[in-house]
Amino acid sequence: MALPRLTFVTGKGGTGKSTIAAALAVALARRRPTTLADLDQRLSAARVLGAKLNGAGAAQVDDNLEVIALDPRSELESFITRIVPFKAVSRRMLKSRTFGYVTAALPGLEAFLMLERLRLIAGAAAAEDRFAVIDAPATGNALELLGVAKGVAQLAPFGTLNRLAAEVEEFLTDAHRFGVVLTLRPEELALREAIDAASNLRTQLGIVNVAAVLNGVAAPLFTAAEISKLGVVGAHAGLARRRRAAAEFAAHAKRDLERLCSTVVETPMMFEPIFGRDALETLADALAPALTFE
């Protein structure tokens, strides 16, 4: 996996997206300082790492790993404060009814400014030789978010927003600065969604650095010959056949994904009653061999 400065982790709900984002951040933090930015309003990735965040904020997990929470409204307020240097004026703008009408008429504005924030995070990461991992929304919402810059450029053909839209689009299509990791389980519906998402990312959005993590792959345990000998024990043979079929489907899914993704990584099925830091380190171990540092 050729590592960009910022990796955007998304996937179908229930595929372990936030867990994989946290595990990737742990794997990267072994080599470089890393920031995990949580866009999930439930702060799922932060909770997996044991970081306590209240809304927008930051927490240090260990020497090389910090977690931050990003909030769309806070990014909008920060943007207005940057372009209107007089605090009294910017505060009045944010509180004014007219400004509220403008933001309501441009529902993609907050999302676009979040992309601009990600671009700035990636720039700072490059300057400081660090990495950033984003626990992004689920696939459908993530694709909408990543496509916002094109819409903003059409709505604002001139001025600051148009310039920023061009810079954001350039950022998203730069494989050294931005990449997407799609998470999925070895299941038919998840595979279809991941393949569609990978295709849309490449063909519609021009994002070239796309990888996939096939999460929760179970080892087959038995060969076909061994399973045939289990026939005398009834239900046990059925369980063994299902386990082997799941492993075979995972192999099939990996082949399909490799046609669209630059890298496909498998992570093991975890049989943990409570998913803690030790389990997260195991997933980080599975991801680490695929990470390529320039």
Backbone as a ProteinNet text record, in pm:
[ID]
protein_1_A
[PRIMARY]
MALPRLTFVTGKGGTGKSTIAAALAVALARRRPTTLADLDQRLSAARVLGAKLNGAGAAQVDDNLEVIALDPRSELESFITRIVPFKAVSRRMLKSRTFGYVTAALPGLEAFLMLERLRLIAGAAAAEDRFAVIDAPATGNALELLGVAKGVAQLAPFGTLNRLAAEVEEFLTDAHRFGVVLTLRPEELALREAIDAASNLRTQLGIVNVAAVLNGVAAPLFTAAEISKLGVVGAHAGLARRRRAAAEFAAHAKRDLERLCSTVVETPMMFEPIFGRDALETLADALAPALTFE
[TERTIARY]
85.7	0	89.5	92.3	172.4	104.8	170	103.7	99.5	-19.5	-29.4	-15.7	-4.8	3.7	-127.7	-239.4	-368.6	-446.7	-492.8	-568.5	-710.9	-804.9	-948	-1011.1	-1054.7	-1104.9	-1258.1	-1317	-1462.3	-1502.9	-1632.7	-1681.4	-1825.9	-1886.1	-2023.9	-2036.4	-2147.7	-2169.9	-2159.8	-2093.3	-2078.3	-1958.5	-1873.9	-1757	-1631	-1643.6	-1526.2	-1448	-1515	-1447.3	-1368	-1433.6	-1366.6	-1254.8	-1274.8	-1171.1	-1048.1	-1071	-959.1	-888.2	-964.1	-901.2	-809.5	-858.8	-777.5	-655.2	-673	-561	-456.4	-501.9	-407.9	-329	-396.9	-326.8	-223	-256.5	-161.1	-39.8	-66	43.4	134.9	77.3	157.7	236.4	174.5	239.7	363.3	377.3	499.3	619.9	591.2	698.4	710.2	596.2	594.9	489	502.3	392.2	265.6	151.7	27.4	-89.4	-178.3	-302.4	-419.5	-507.8	-633.6	-742.9	-802.9	-910.4	-1043.9	-1130.7	-1258.6	-1370.5	-1426.4	-1541.4	-1672.7	-1663.7	-1780.3	-1833.4	-1955.6	-2009.1	-2018.7	-2017.3	-2018.4	-1878.6	-1776.8	-1637.1	-1595.7	-1634.7	-1610.8	-1461.9	-1384.2	-1241	-1170.2	-1209.7	-1149.6	-1177.4	-1299.2	-1333.9	-1253.8	-1231.7	-1152.9	-1012.2	-958.5	-824.4	-824.9	-942.8	-951.6	-934.8	-946.1	-931.9	-1065.9	-1064.8	-1187.5	-1194.5	-1293.1	-1312.5	-1455.1	-1468.8	-1601.7	-1622.4	-1694	-1712.5	-1580.1	-1561.7	-1435.7	-1327.5	-1216.1	-1108.2	-996.4	-901.7	-786.7	-749.4	-690.2	-641.3	-516.2	-416.3	-292.2	-305.1	-293	-305.8	-172.8	-65.7	70.2	164.8	294.9	391.8	376.4	341.3	337.7	196.6	94.4	-42.6	-136	-201.2	-304.2	-434.5	-544.7	-678.1	-743.5	-802.1	-877	-1017.5	-1111.9	-1249.4	-1275	-1333.7	-1363	-1514.6	-1558.8	-1701.7	-1728.5	-1823.8	-1847.9	-1880.2	-1960.1	-1996.3	-1873.3	-1788	-1666.9	-1575.9	-1571.1	-1488.6	-1543.7	-1676.1	-1738.6	-1703.5	-1714.3	-1683	-1535.4	-1449.4	-1305.6	-1275.9	-1344.4	-1323.3	-1364.1	-1480.4	-1526.3	-1429.2	-1378.4	-1283.3	-1154.9	-1113.4	-990.3	-1007.5	-1123.3	-1138.3	-1185.7	-1238.9	-1279.1	-1194.6	-1082	-985.8	-1034.2	-1140.9	-1190.8	-1290.8	-1255.2	-1335.7	-1478.6	-1493.9	-1628.9	-1717.4	-1659.6	-1735.8	-1767.3	-1667.3	-1689.9	-1793.9	-1792	-1892.4	-2032	-2043.4	-2174.9	-2224.7	-2132.4	-2171.5	-2227.3	-2157	-2197	-2331.6	-2362.7	-2488.6	-2603.6	-2572.3	-2675.8	-2773	-2897.1	-2999.8	-2968.6	-2913.5	-2880.5	-2777.3	-2675.2	-2573.1	-2634.1	-2728.6	-2798.2	-2870.9	-2931.3	-2999.2	-2898.7	-2780.9	-2678.8	-2632.2	-2602.3	-2554.8	-2663.5	-2789.3	-2899.5	-2913.7	-2886.4	-2897.5	-2780.7	-2671.7	-2554.3	-2525.6	-2608.2	-2593	-2459.4	-2389.8	-2260.6	-2144.7	-2172.4	-2063.5	-1985.4	-2055.4	-1986.1	-1903.2	-1959.5	-1886.1	-1762	-1777	-1663.4	-1552	-1590.8	-1490.1	-1423	-1493.6	-1429.3	-1320.8	-1347.8	-1245.4	-1125.9	-1153.3	-1044.1	-960.4	-1026.9	-954.9	-867	-916.9	-837.1	-715.4	-733.6	-620.7	-512.9	-555.4	-459.4	-390.1	-463.9	-404.4	-297	-327.5	-230.1	-105.9	-126.4	-12.8	76.8	14.3	92.6	164.9	99.5	162	286	277.1	392.5	507.8	475.8	579.3	647.9	575	626.9	666.7	661.9	690.3	607.2	475.2	382.6	269.2	178.2	67.4	-65.2	-171	-305.5	-396.6	-482.1	-582.6	-718.6	-813.4	-947	-1048.1	-1117	-1231.8	-1349.9	-1377	-1472.8	-1613.9	-1713	-1849	-1857.1	-1969.2	-1991.5	-1991.2	-1980.3	-1947.4	-2031.9	-2166.5	-2252.1	-2227.8	-2226.1	-2202.3	-2060.5	-1965.4	-1826.1	-1811.4	-1877.4	-1870.1	-1932	-2043	-2104.3	-2008.9	-1945.3	-1850.7	-1736.2	-1678.1	-1562.6	-1600.2	-1728.8	-1772.5	-1817	-1814.3	-1866.6	-1786.1	-1654.9	-1570.4	-1612.7	-1651.1	-1694.3	-1819.1	-1911.9	-2034.1	-2007	-1917.7	-1884	-1819.5	-1733	-1668.3	-1771.4	-1879.3	-1983.9	-2068.8	-2095.7	-2178	-2101.7	-1970.3	-1889	-1779.5	-1810.3	-1712	-1595.4	-1606.3	-1498.1	-1476.6	-1366.8	-1345.6	-1280.9	-1286.2	-1216.5	-1263.6	-1395.7	-1447.5	-1404.9	-1403.3	-1361.1	-1214.7	-1132.6	-989.7	-969.4	-1042.5	-1030	-1079.5	-1187.1	-1240.7	-1136.2	-1065.7	-961.3	-848.2	-812.4	-705.5	-747.4	-874.1	-923.8	-926.1	-973.3	-975.3	-834.1	-739.6	-600.2	-547	-582.6	-542.1	-597.8	-727.4	-791.9	-733.4	-685.8	-633	-481.9	-418	-273.3	-247.1	-194.2	-174.8	-74.9	11	108.2	46.6	-61.3	-123	-251.6	-325.8	-458.5	-482.2	-542	-579.8	-701.2	-769.6	-889.9	-866.7	-906.5	-910.4	-1056.4	-1100.3	-1235.6	-1232.9	-1317.7	-1325.2	-1448.5	-1435.1	-1548.4	-1528	-1638.9	-1636.2	-1642.5	-1597.2	-1607.2	-1751	-1836.8	-1978.3	-2018.8	-2118.7	-2156.3	-2196.3	-2287.5	-2334.6	-2221.9	-2139.7	-2027	-1928.9	-1906.5	-1815.6	-1870	-1999	-2057.8	-2045.2	-2074.9	-2066.3	-1922.8	-1827.1	-1687.1	-1640.5	-1679.8	-1641.5	-1702.5	-1830.7	-1895.5	-1825.8	-1793.6	-1727.5	-1590.4	-1512.3	-1379.1	-1388.3	-1487.5	-1506.4	-1543.5	-1636.1	-1677.1	-1562.5	-1484.4	-1371.3	-1274	-1249.7	-1152.5	-1209.8	-1327.1	-1378.4	-1449.7	-1525.5	-1602.2	-1526.9	-1447.2	-1379.1	-1230.8	-1176.7	-1036.4	-938.6	-984.7	-897.2	-825.5	-695.3	-620.4	-563.6	-545.5	-486.8	-600.3	-643.1	-755.1	-708.1	-722.9	-688.1	-809.6	-802	-913.2	-859.5	-936.6	-906.6	-1023.1	-993.6	-1091.4	-1083.7	-1181.7	-1174.3	-1249.5	-1191.4	-1258.2	-1252.3	-1134.8	-1118.1	-1082.4	-1163.5	-1141.4	-1058.8	-965.1	-885.6	-975.7	-951.1	-1040.3	-1032.6	-920.5	-897.7	-884	-974.2	-973.1	-962	-894.6	-892.3	-1021.1	-1047.2	-1165.4	-1161.9	-1043.2	-1029.8	-1061.4	-1015.8	-1042.5	-1191.1	-1256.4	-1399.5	-1479.6	-1438.1	-1510.3	-1506	-1398.5	-1386.4	-1471	-1518	-1599.1	-1746.9	-1781.2	-1921.2	-1989.7	-1915.5	-1974.3	-2012.8	-1966	-1999.2	-2101.7	-2174	-2290.9	-2266.2	-2321.2	-2319.7	-2178.3	-2082.8	-1944.9	-1892	-1929.3	-1887.6	-1949.7	-2075.8	-2140.7	-2070.2	-2031.1	-1956.9	-1823.8	-1755.9	-1626.9	-1643.5	-1750.7	-1774.9	-1804.3	-1884.4	-1914.9	-1789	-1705.3	-1580.3	-1492.5	-1482.9	-1401.8	-1463	-1597	-1664.1	-1639.6	-1639.7	-1613.5	-1472.6	-1375.1	-1237.7	-1224	-1294.8	-1290.1	-1353.8	-1464.4	-1525.9	-1431.5	-1360.5	-1264.9	-1157.8	-1109.7	-1009	-1066.1	-1192	-1260.2	-1276.1	-1317.6	-1336.7	-1205.1	-1096.8	-966.8	-928.1	-952.1	-919	-1001.2	-1129.6	-1214.8	-1169.4	-1133.9	-1093.2	-960.1	-872.3	-740.2	-747.5	-861.5	-876.4	-893.6	-941.1	-969.8	-884	-829.4	-755.9	-606.6	-526.8	-381.7	-330.4	-396.8	-356.6	-481.8	-480	-587.9	-522.9	-561.5	-504	-612.8	-577.6	-670.1	-636	-738.3	-718.5	-795.5	-745.9	-804.3	-936.1	-1015.5	-1132.6	-1086.4	-1145	-1106.4	-1213	-1171.1	-1264	-1240.8	-1268	-1243	-1374.9	-1396.2	-1519.8	-1528.9	-1413.9	-1406.2	-1292.6	-1324.3	-1222.7	-1142.9	-1019.5	-934.7	-809.8	-712.7	-591.1	-509.6	-508.5	-433	-486.9	-620	-680.6	-649.7	-648.1	-615.7	-472.5	-381.6	-242.2	-230.7	-313.7	-312.6	-353.3	-456.9	-498.1	-389	-325.8	-215	-102	-74.6	27.8	-7.3	-137	-180.3	-167.7	-188.4	-180.7	-35.7	50.2	183.9	266.6	267.6	352.7	315.5	191.6	147.9	179.9	229	251.4	389	390.4	515	547.7	661.2	704.3	804.6	786.5	880	1008.8
-118.5	0	123.8	197.6	319.6	426.8	466	550.6	696.5	753	897.6	961.7	1090.4	1157.3	1147	1138.5	1127.5	1011.8	919.3	803	811.8	804.8	823.1	684.4	639.2	502.6	504.3	430.8	423.3	279.7	254.5	119.9	106.3	-1.2	-30.8	-43.3	4.2	-8.6	-152.6	-173.3	-306.7	-384.1	-321.2	-391.8	-369.3	-296.9	-270.5	-148.7	-53.2	66.2	140.1	172.7	249.3	169.5	38.8	-46.7	-52.2	-65.2	-68.5	66.7	176.7	309.1	320.3	273.7	278.6	188.1	67.6	-25.8	28.9	92.7	152.7	264.4	346.3	452.4	394.9	285.6	220.7	168.8	105.4	52.4	164.6	274.1	387	451.7	460.4	527.1	452.1	326.6	252.8	307.1	376.7	424.6	576.7	645.5	791.5	848.2	973.7	1037.8	1035.7	1006.1	985.7	1051.8	1110.1	1167	1087.3	1043.4	981.3	1085.4	1126.2	1225.9	1154.6	1175.3	1104.9	1194.8	1156.5	1228	1161.9	1047.1	973.3	1043	1094.6	1169	1082.3	950.9	860.7	842	892.5	883.7	738.2	651.3	508.1	474	531	500.3	549.2	665.5	717.8	625.1	571.7	481.9	352	299.3	176.2	196.4	316.1	346.6	389.2	401.8	445	593.6	671.6	817.3	879.8	973.3	1039.6	1178.4	1195	1322.4	1370.3	1497.7	1557.1	1654.7	1607.8	1692.5	1715.9	1837.5	1871	1886.8	1821.3	1829.1	1735.3	1712.8	1626.6	1551.5	1433.2	1352.8	1280	1274.2	1203.2	1059.9	963.2	822.1	768.9	796.4	765.8	864.8	842	942.5	974.6	874.5	893.1	899.1	893.7	884.4	978	1065.7	1151.9	1130.4	1159.8	1149.4	1286.4	1329.1	1454.3	1427.9	1507.6	1501.5	1625.3	1605.5	1716.3	1732.5	1855.6	1886.6	1984.6	1953.9	2041.7	2185.8	2206	2342.4	2418.9	2351.8	2417.7	2458.2	2372.6	2406.1	2527.4	2539.2	2655.9	2781.9	2775.4	2892	2930.1	2829.4	2855.8	2921.6	2876.8	2933.6	3081.3	3111.2	3250.6	3337.2	3283.6	3359.9	3386.7	3290.3	3309.6	3415.3	3413.5	3507.7	3645.4	3653.3	3783.2	3805.3	3873.2	3881.1	3958.7	4036.3	4114.4	4029.3	3992.4	3897.9	3946.2	4074.8	4126.1	4108.1	4131.6	4117.7	3971	3884.7	3742.2	3684.1	3726	3676.1	3720.4	3845	3894.7	3820.2	3790.3	3714.4	3577.7	3507.4	3372.1	3369.7	3476.9	3482.2	3542.2	3600.3	3672.4	3577.1	3621.8	3541.2	3525.4	3629	3622	3514.1	3505.8	3403.4	3264.3	3251.3	3124.2	3085	3182.6	3154.1	3107.6	3170.4	3135.2	2991.7	2954	2817.9	2714.8	2751.6	2660.1	2641.1	2747.1	2739	2663.3	2651.1	2577.4	2462.3	2357.9	2249.5	2177	2190.1	2123.9	2207.3	2329.1	2418	2362.3	2315.6	2262.3	2139.2	2053	1934.4	1975.3	2075.9	2122	2176.7	2252.5	2308.2	2198.3	2086.8	1973	1915.1	1906.8	1861.1	1955.7	2084.3	2181.5	2160.3	2129.1	2100	1976.2	1873	1753.8	1785.9	1873.6	1914.8	1982.9	2067.7	2136.5	2038.2	1939.1	1836.6	1760.1	1724.2	1651.3	1737.1	1865.3	1954.8	1965.3	1977.2	1984	1851.8	1739.5	1608	1594.8	1642.1	1635.5	1720.8	1840.4	1930.7	1874.5	1795.8	1745.6	1597.9	1537.3	1395	1309.4	1326.9	1249.6	1201.6	1123.7	1071.9	1100	1099.1	1119.4	1009.7	958.8	859	917.7	908.1	964.6	853	848.5	758.9	832.5	800.3	874.9	818.4	885.2	830.1	700.5	630.4	508.6	541.2	438.7	454.4	557.6	546.3	637.5	782.6	812.3	949.5	995.3	901.2	936.5	977.8	905	940.7	1078.3	1106.9	1239.9	1347.9	1321.9	1418.9	1445.5	1340.4	1356.7	1422.7	1417.2	1479.6	1623.7	1676.2	1811.4	1918.9	1900.6	2005.6	2038.7	1937.9	1963.6	2051.2	2023.3	2103.7	2246.7	2266	2401.1	2480.7	2415.9	2485.3	2535.1	2458.5	2499.6	2612.6	2606.9	2710.8	2842.2	2833.2	2953.6	2956.8	3005.3	3002.2	3098.5	3188.3	3283.8	3295.2	3359.8	3396	3288.2	3311.5	3226.5	3082.4	3061.2	2924.6	2848.2	2914.4	2847.9	2807.7	2896.7	2866.2	2747.3	2750.1	2640.5	2509.3	2516.1	2394.6	2331	2414.6	2363.3	2299.4	2361.5	2307.4	2174.9	2166.4	2042.5	1929.8	1958.8	1855.8	1808.1	1900.5	1863.6	1774.5	1805.3	1726	1584.5	1571.2	1439.7	1347.9	1404.9	1324.1	1305.6	1354.6	1340.8	1217.7	1112.6	985.9	997.2	1096.4	1113	1180.2	1257.1	1328.7	1264.6	1196.1	1146.4	1005.7	922.7	788.3	740.9	643.5	587	440.2	396.9	254.7	215.6	116.5	63.1	-60.5	-64	-182.4	-263.9	-396.1	-483.8	-617.1	-684.3	-822	-913.9	-1038.1	-1131.8	-1181.5	-1089.2	-1116.4	-1055.3	-1112.9	-1072.5	-926	-879.7	-741.2	-642.1	-671.8	-583.1	-577.4	-691.5	-695.3	-611	-623.4	-544.4	-394.9	-355.4	-213.2	-162.8	-242	-200.8	-187.5	-280.3	-274.5	-151	-124.7	-4.1	122.4	124.1	241.9	263.7	157.9	169.3	221.9	172.3	218.6	366.1	408.3	549.4	640	596.3	677.2	703.7	601.5	615.1	689.8	647.3	699.8	833.2	853.5	976.1	1084.7	1045.3	1144.2	1157	1064.9	1074.6	1041.5	970.5	932.9	803.6	807.5	693.4	603	656.8	577.9	514.1	395.6	324.9	185.8	153.8	21.6	-36.8	-162.9	-228.6	-315.8	-324.7	-415.8	-512.6	-637.8	-746.2	-793.6	-751.8	-765.2	-889.1	-957.8	-1072.2	-1197.9	-1226.9	-1346.3	-1464.7	-1568.2	-1686.9	-1790.1	-1852.3	-1960.2	-2081	-2156.9	-2269.2	-2384.9	-2402.8	-2506.2	-2647.5	-2687.8	-2824.5	-2824.9	-2925.8	-2947.3	-3018.1	-3020.7	-3090.8	-3237.9	-3297.4	-3439.7	-3463	-3371.8	-3387	-3371.1	-3278.4	-3257.4	-3380.7	-3447.4	-3567.5	-3675.8	-3678.7	-3778.6	-3743.8	-3615.8	-3573	-3606.7	-3666.4	-3694.1	-3774.3	-3856.4	-3943.8	-3866.4	-3743.2	-3667.4	-3558.1	-3569.4	-3486.3	-3336.8	-3266.9	-3120.7	-3064.9	-3134.1	-3086	-3072.2	-3165.8	-3158	-3035.2	-3006.7	-2888	-2760.1	-2750.6	-2633.1	-2619.7	-2732.6	-2730.1	-2686.2	-2733.2	-2692.9	-2543.4	-2490.9	-2346.9	-2263.6	-2310.1	-2237.7	-2237	-2348.2	-2355.5	-2270.1	-2271.4	-2190.3	-2041.5	-2000.1	-1859.4	-1819.9	-1908.5	-1879.7	-1873	-1960.1	-1959	-1832.3	-1785.8	-1661	-1543.1	-1543.2	-1435.1	-1429.9	-1545.6	-1549.8	-1495.9	-1532.8	-1482	-1329.9	-1280	-1135.6	-1060.7	-1117	-1051.1	-1039.5	-1143	-1137.7	-1029.5	-1020.3	-918	-777.3	-757.3	-625	-582.4	-677.8	-644.8	-586.4	-601.9	-541.4	-390.3	-341.1	-198.1	-129.8	-206.5	-149.1	-177.8	-80.6	-97	-201.1	-213.1	-309	-364.6	-494	-557.3	-633.2	-598.6	-659.4	-738.3	-857.1	-937.1	-921.9	-906.5	-909.3	-1027.8	-1087.5	-1212.7	-1193.1	-1297	-1300.9	-1298.7	-1207.9	-1195	-1259	-1347.6	-1415.3	-1363.7	-1233.8	-1169.1	-1134.1	-1174.9	-1136.9	-986.4	-923	-776.6	-729.5	-638.1	-592.2	-480	-511.6	-414.3	-382.1	-321.6	-275.6	-392.6	-507.4	-622.6	-669.4	-674.4	-714.5	-612.1	-484.4	-379.1	-393.6	-429.2	-450.8	-568.7	-672	-786.4	-744	-660.4	-609	-519.6	-438.9	-354.2	-440.6	-554.7	-647.1	-697.8	-724.7	-774.1	-667.6	-542.3	-432.8	-390.4	-398.8	-341.1	-388	-518.7	-560.5	-496.3	-448.2	-390.1	-241	-179.2	-36.3	-4.3	77.1	113.8	259	283	419.1	466.3	591	646	689.8
0	0	0	-111	-119	-34.1	72.9	171.8	130.3	120	105.5	243.4	247.4	377.2	454.5	381.8	447.9	387	471.6	427.3	479.5	388.4	415.3	418.6	536.9	553.2	554	459.9	452.2	421.1	425.5	397.3	438.4	396.9	432.5	584.1	640	782.8	829	941.3	995.5	945	863.9	809.7	893.2	1004.3	1087.4	1043.5	980.6	928.2	1036.3	1146.4	1251.8	1315.8	1331.2	1388.8	1298.8	1167.7	1073.2	1070.3	1077	1081.5	1203.2	1318.9	1440.3	1428.7	1374.1	1358.9	1262.2	1153.8	1058.8	1125.8	1206.5	1278.2	1373.7	1441	1531.7	1453.8	1338.7	1257	1208.2	1165.3	1117.6	1230.9	1348.7	1461.6	1509.6	1470	1502.8	1426.4	1316.4	1227.2	1222.4	1231.4	1221.1	1316.6	1356.3	1429.5	1343.6	1403.6	1329	1400.8	1321.3	1373	1317.9	1405.2	1364.6	1381.4	1270	1272.7	1261.2	1357	1365.5	1313	1197	1142.2	1181.2	1245.1	1290.6	1416.3	1410.3	1524.2	1650.8	1632.7	1749.3	1806.6	1739.2	1783.3	1806.4	1713.9	1729.7	1732	1638.6	1633.7	1759	1807.7	1930.4	2047.6	2054.7	2164.6	2159.6	2038.6	2025	2082.8	2064.6	2115.3	2261.5	2319.1	2457.8	2475.9	2366.8	2375	2411.5	2502.4	2546.4	2484.4	2396.3	2329	2353	2370.7	2383.6	2268.6	2163.2	2046.1	1976.9	1923.2	1857.8	1963.9	1945.8	2042.6	2004.1	2095.4	2068.1	2193.9	2175.1	2287.4	2243	2328.9	2300.1	2350.3	2257.8	2294.4	2345.2	2271.5	2316.6	2250	2262.9	2215.2	2067.1	1986.2	1841.7	1784	1867	1815.1	1890.7	1813.5	1870.7	1796.2	1863.6	1803.7	1810.9	1700	1699.8	1646.7	1690.7	1640.3	1556.4	1439.1	1348.4	1337.1	1344.9	1342	1227.9	1137.8	1021.8	1059.9	1162.4	1200.7	1250.2	1324.2	1372.9	1257.4	1153	1036.6	963	955.5	892.7	970.2	1102	1183.7	1170.5	1166.4	1151.6	1017.4	911.6	778.3	775.2	832.1	833.8	912.6	1021.7	1102.2	1024.9	939.7	861.1	753.3	684.1	572.4	617.9	740.6	796.9	921.9	909.7	1019.7	1142	1126.2	1239.8	1318.4	1442.1	1518.6	1540.4	1567	1592.6	1469.6	1350.2	1226.1	1198.4	1215.8	1188.6	1282.9	1410.2	1504.3	1464.9	1419.5	1377.8	1254.9	1161.3	1042.2	1079.6	1168	1204.9	1275.6	1347.5	1422.3	1342.4	1226.6	1152.9	1084.6	1072.4	1006	858.1	797.4	654.8	627.7	713.5	694.7	709.6	800.1	815.4	688.7	620.3	492.8	387.4	385.2	285.8	305.9	431.1	456.3	429	453.7	422.9	272.4	196.1	49.9	-11.7	62.8	15	111.7	108.4	206.2	197.2	84.5	71	121.7	169.7	209	327.7	430.9	547.4	509.1	424	378.4	299.5	214.2	135.1	224.3	326.6	416.1	498.4	520.2	585.1	494.2	363.6	269.4	269.1	275.3	281	407.2	517.4	642.5	625.9	557.7	535	448.7	351	266.4	351.4	444.3	530.7	625.3	674.2	760.8	684	558.6	476.4	450.5	426.6	403.3	525.7	642.8	766.1	791	757.9	776.1	688.2	564.5	474.4	527.6	578.5	628.4	752.4	832	959.2	953.1	833.4	814.6	909.9	901.1	980.3	890	942.9	864.1	934	854.7	908.5	854.8	942.5	906	941.8	848.6	869.5	883.7	997.9	1011.6	949.3	823.6	741.7	755.3	697.4	698.2	617.5	628.2	550.5	401	318.4	176.4	103.1	111.3	36.2	72.6	202	246.9	214.5	219.5	188.8	43	-48.2	-190.1	-215.2	-146.7	-159.1	-109.2	4.2	60.4	-36.5	-91.7	-180.1	-312.5	-349.8	-474.2	-459.6	-336.7	-311.8	-383.3	-394.2	-452.3	-594.6	-673.1	-810.2	-811.7	-721.1	-714.4	-672.8	-578.1	-532.1	-645.3	-722.7	-834.5	-936.2	-955.9	-1049.6	-992.3	-860.3	-797.1	-782.1	-766.1	-746	-852.1	-974.1	-1083.5	-1064.7	-966.2	-941.6	-791	-753	-613.9	-528.4	-396.6	-300.1	-304.7	-308.1	-307.3	-432.3	-545.8	-668.4	-661.3	-606.9	-593.1	-497.3	-386.4	-290.6	-349.8	-428.8	-491.1	-582.5	-659.4	-748.1	-666.9	-556.5	-472.2	-407.3	-365.8	-304.8	-407.9	-529.9	-634.1	-667.2	-672.5	-698.5	-586.8	-463.5	-347.1	-354.8	-384.7	-386.2	-493.5	-600.9	-711.6	-706.1	-599.6	-581.4	-495	-555.2	-484.1	-370	-372.1	-264.3	-141.9	-163.9	-52.3	-2.3	-91.7	-53.9	-107.4	-24.8	-67.7	9.5	-46.1	16.1	45.4	163.9	198.9	217	139.9	150.5	239.6	339.7	425.3	387	396	368.3	436.4	460.5	507.8	386.1	400	287.1	268.7	226.2	204	70.7	4.9	-130.7	-139.2	-51.4	-60	-33.7	65	95.6	-20.7	-86	-201	-315.3	-344.8	-453.2	-425.5	-300.9	-267.1	-278	-233.3	-240.1	-384.9	-470.3	-611.6	-678	-650.2	-705.2	-655.8	-526.3	-470	-532.1	-546.8	-606.8	-749.5	-824.1	-961.4	-965.3	-877.9	-874.9	-832.9	-735.8	-690.7	-805.3	-884.5	-993.2	-1113.9	-1159.4	-1286.7	-1272	-1163.2	-1147.7	-1071.9	-972.6	-889.3	-920.9	-999.7	-1038.1	-927.7	-824.9	-713.1	-750.5	-757.1	-809.9	-701.1	-580.9	-472.5	-392.1	-435.8	-372.9	-332.3	-205.5	-153.3	-83.4	-47	21.5	133.9	241	351.6	363.4	337.3	349.8	494.5	572.6	717.8	766.7	862.9	922.7	838.7	780.6	697	787.2	779.5	862.5	786.4	855.5	794.7	769	659.9	626.1	725.5	793	894.6	837.1	746.2	694.3	542.4	489.5	344.6	303.6	172.1	121.9	159.5	152.3	187.3	334.4	419.4	562.5	592.8	521.3	543.9	504.5	396.8	353.1	461.2	538.6	644.8	767.1	770.9	884.4	867.6	754.1	726.1	835	902	1005	1130.7	1143.6	1265.7	1239.2	1129.3	1102.9	1100.7	1201	1203	1200.6	1255.2	1255.2	1112.3	1026.7	886.5	819.2	852.1	796.1	836.7	961.5	1008.6	936.4	917.2	848.2	703.1	637.5	498	488.6	581.3	578.6	602.4	692.1	718.6	593.3	525.5	404.3	293	280.5	178.3	202.5	329.9	362.3	320.3	343.2	303.4	151.8	82.6	-64.3	-119.6	-55.9	-101.9	-79	33.1	60	-48.2	-90.7	-197.1	-327.9	-357.6	-477.2	-468.7	-351	-332.3	-352	-300.9	-315.5	-461.6	-540	-683.2	-754	-721	-783.4	-745.6	-620.8	-573.8	-634.6	-658.7	-712.8	-853.1	-920.9	-1053.8	-1045.1	-929.4	-915.5	-808.9	-717.4	-604.8	-617.4	-580.4	-590.9	-491.8	-378.4	-275	-208.8	-180.5	-103.4	11.5	132.6	251.8	324.3	371.2	451.3	599	682.7	827.3	883.6	990.8	1039.6	1113.8	1116.4	1202.3	1347.6	1426.8	1566.6	1654	1740.3	1830.3	1972.4	1989.5	2117.5	2185.1	2311	2380.9	2401.9	2425.3	2438.5	2349.2	2257.9	2162.9	2229.1	2267.7	2335.5	2256.5	2323.1	2255.7	2201.1	2271.8	2221.8	2086.2	2073.9	1946.3	1837.8	1874.8	1778.6	1730.3	1818.9	1779.9	1683.5	1702.8	1611.1	1471.3	1461.7	1330.6	1271.1	1354.3	1306.7	1251.9	1317.6	1268	1128.8	1104.2	973.4	865.4	903.6	805.4	777.7	878.1	869.1	749.4	713.7	600.7	467	455.9	328.6	318.9	426.6	426.9	369.6	264.9	198.3	228.4	291.6	325.6	221	176.3	77.7	147.1
[MASK]
++++++++++++++++++++++++++++++++++++++++++++++++++++++++++++++++++++++++++++++++++++++++++++++++++++++++++++++++++++++++++++++++++++++++++++++++++++++++++++++++++++++++++++++++++++++++++++++++++++++++++++++++++++++++++++++++++++++++++++++++++++++++++++++++++++++++++++++++++++++++++++++++++++++

